[in-house]
Each structure stands twice: as C-alpha cells, then as structure tokens.
Amino acid sequence: KKTFQGPFKACHEVVKPQDFYRNCLYDVCMSDGAKTILCQVLEAYATTCKKKGAVVQDWRTPSGC
C-alpha cells in the first residue's frame, strides 16, 4: 500500500486494492499478525487480478510468502 509501483502495479486500475487492504488489515490484526493470513490475502488479490487480465509480478519474494 505504501507504493503503487510494486508487483501489483498493473492491477490497481483493474481491481481496486482498498477492500483487500482493509480486509487484510483486519484479518492480520485479529490473528495476532499471522503471516499466513497476509499471504492468503495477497494470493486472493493476485488471483483476482489475473482473472481480470492484469499482469502481476512476483509478489511472493518481497512479501516473504
């Protein structure tokens, strides 16, 4: 969310990240910061982006998923 130049940059115009971000923030906080939850939300966003035709770069390496 800090930058729109990351691995999902091509997706932000196709699938708005705001709802994914809010859900991720809530879910990660409610699970005491569980990284698995973060990875699941990023996977869901990546999948949604790809279904809409957006190219998603490698997001697993920078996020540690």
MOWORA-V387403 format. One record per helix or strand. SS is the DSSP state (@ for helix, = for strand). FROM is the first residue (numbers start at 1). TO is the last residue. If there is no record, write none. Layout:
BEGIN
SS,FROM,TO
SS,FROM,TO
END
This chain:
BEGIN
@,18,30
@,35,51
@,60,63
END
